[in-house]
Amino acid sequence: MEEERLRKELEGRVYWDVVSRRPASIGGLLTKMLAEPGYAASVIRKNLSFGKPRPLPLLTTDRLVLERQIFTYYESDQNIRDVLFIGCDADTARYERFFDQTRFVTVEPDPNNRDFGATEHIVDSMENLDAYFEPESFDLVICNGVFGWGLDEFDNCQAAFQQAHRVLRDGGQLMVGWNDVPRRTPVALESIPSLSQFEKYDFPVFGTWRYLTDTVYRHTFDFYRKG
């Protein structure tokens, strides 16, 4: 199927973003692009997508799972009234429309990504949520593509998940989407005490608390609940 072939090609380009370290200099970047065609394709893709939100891009497998299965379930859950979404880029520009029946708030430290956030948007990092929100303000925190992409050290991971626990109401849910590859797992998730405060939650759609997608970069969704 042509769409599936194109999707796998796109996932192959995404893979280079996941596993490669961007060179510090322009010369190093050009050298790497010449030596590694896959990396060159990923750089071109990222720069073409930068700027205004893209209309309905071809979705990778993990994005399909997120949007068509996970979001659909959350939106149908009558207990979820306030949603906090962490991390914005071109791929998240349409996400507010999935939650048109709930309050949907986005947080992203890069001011250049403001256009990709929700109407209610905070320019800051996950570690500083207490500067903006009272305890028990949300029913759901979605943290997809942030661990290993900004949450890169034990201390800021500990602080970030502590803030997630603080802003969630009792029974509230936390979803963490991450790439299960060495380059993007700076610390073992199981070693973070603040994350261990949560109960592992068997997400009804998958029947498990941890769901590995069929992607070369091993994108994984973990589900937790505040007891």
N, C-alpha and C positions, 0 to 999 in steps of 0.2 A: 504494500500500500504506500502510495507516494507520500502522504502526510506523515506516516510513521517513519519513513526513511528520512524525511526532512527534519523530523523531531530528533531522531538519533544523531543526525549531523550537528544540529544545534547543541545537543547535550555534549557531544564531543568537544565543541568549542568552549562551552561552559566549563568543562573539565579542566582546561588549561588555566582558567581563572582560579579554580579551586586549589590546584596543586602547585602552581607556579608562584614564585616570589618576583614581584616587579622590580627590575633593575633600578638603581638609584639615579643613574644618569641617562640622558637622551642617547648617548653613544651606546651604552650598555643595552638600552631598550631596542635600538635598531639592530644590534648584533644578535640579540636573542630572537627577534622577529625573523631575521634572515636564516638563523640556524634551526628554528623550530616553527614550521609552518602552522602547526596547531595553535601555538601561542600568538602568532601574527593574526590569525583569524579571530581569536578571542579579543585581542586589542581592538581590531576593526569593529567587531560587533559592539563592544562596550562604548566606543566613541560615537558610533552611529546612533546608539540608543540614548545618548546623553542629551539633555535639553528638555523639550516639551514632552509630555506623556505620549507614548506611542498608541495608535489605535489597534486594539486587539492583536497583539503579536502572536506568532506561533508559540504555543506553550510547551515547555518541557514537561516530562512526566510528573516530576514532583510538583510543578505548578498546577497541573491538572488535578492531582490528588488534593492539593490544598484548596483550590477554588471550587471544585465540583463535588468533593466529598466532605472535607473538613468544614469549610465555610457553610455549606448547605446545612450540615447538622447543627452547627452552632446557631445559625439564624433561626432554625426551627425550635430551639430550646427556649421555652418560655421563661426559664429562670435567668437567662442572660439578657440583661437590660443595658449594661454599661461595659464597653469593650475598649481595652487599651492595646494598641498595636505598636510594636517597637521596631524601628528601622524602616526607612523609606528610600526607594529608588525608582527607576523607570518602571520596573515590573509591578510596583504596588500602586500605581497612579489610579487604578480603577477600583481599589478595594473598598472604598467607602460605600459604593453602591451595593455591595453584598450585604451590608448591614443597615439598610435603610429604615428598619424598624427599631433600631437601637441607637444609643449614643455611641459614636465611634470616634476615638481620640488617637492621634498618632504622635509619636516621639521620635525625633531624629536629630543627631548632633550637627550634621552638615547643613548649613543654611542654604546651600545651593540646591538641596533636594526638597525645598519647601513645596514646590509645585506638585510633588508626588505624594504629599500627605493629605490628610483630611481637612475639612473646614476648621475643626478644632485641632490645632497642631501646636506642639511644643518643640522649640529648637534647644535640645539639650540631650544628655545621655541618660540611659536607664538608671545609672547609679544615683541620679539626683531627683528621683521622682518625688521625694518628700518635700521638695521646694515648691511643688505645684498641686499635690493632691493630698487630701486627708486620708487617714487610715480607712480601710474598708470602703473604697470608692468604686471598685470595679468587681464585675462578676467573671471576667475573663481577661487574661493577659496573653497576647500572642507575641512570641519572640522568635521570629523565623529569619535565619541567615544573619544572626548577630553574634552568636557564640562562634568564635574563630574568625570573625570579621569585625573586630572592634572590642569584643570581650575576649581579650587575648592573654590575660594574666590571672592568676589565682585571686588576687585581691579585688580586681574590678568585677570578676565573675561572682565572688562572694557578696560584694556590695549590691550588684545588680539584682541577684535573685532574692536577697534580703528585702530589697525595695519592692519586688514583685509580691512577696509574701505579705508585706505591710499593706499594700494598696488593695489586695484582694479581700473580699468578704469571706466569711466562713462558708465552706462549700464551693468557693470560687475555683476556677480552673486556670492552669498555666499550660500553654503549649510551647515547646521548644523545638524548633526545626534546625538541624545542623548537618554538616557533612562529616561522615564517619571515615575520614582519611587523616593520616598523621599530620599533614600540613595545617589542618583546620581543627584539630583537637588539642589546644594548648595545655589543657589539664583534663584529667578524667572527670567527667560530670559527677560520678559517684563520690568524688573526693571533696565536693563543695558542700560545706555544712549547711549553708542557707538553703540550698536546693533539697537537702535531705529532710528539711522540715515538712516538705510536701509528701502526700501519699501518692504512690504510683497509681494511675487511674486507667483501667481498661476502657479505652475509647469504644463506644458501642459500634461504630461503623467497622472497626477492624477486629474487635474482640481482644485487643492487647494494648499494653501501655506504651510499647515501642514498635513503630512501624517503619520498616526499611523499604524505600521505593526502588523500583527497577531502573536505577541510574548508575552510570559509571562512577560518578562522584559520591555514591552511597548517601544520598540525602535521606535523612531519618527524622521522623516526627516522634517526639516523646510527649506523653500526656500526664499531667499531675493535677492533684486537687488539694486545696487547703482544708485540713481536717478541723 
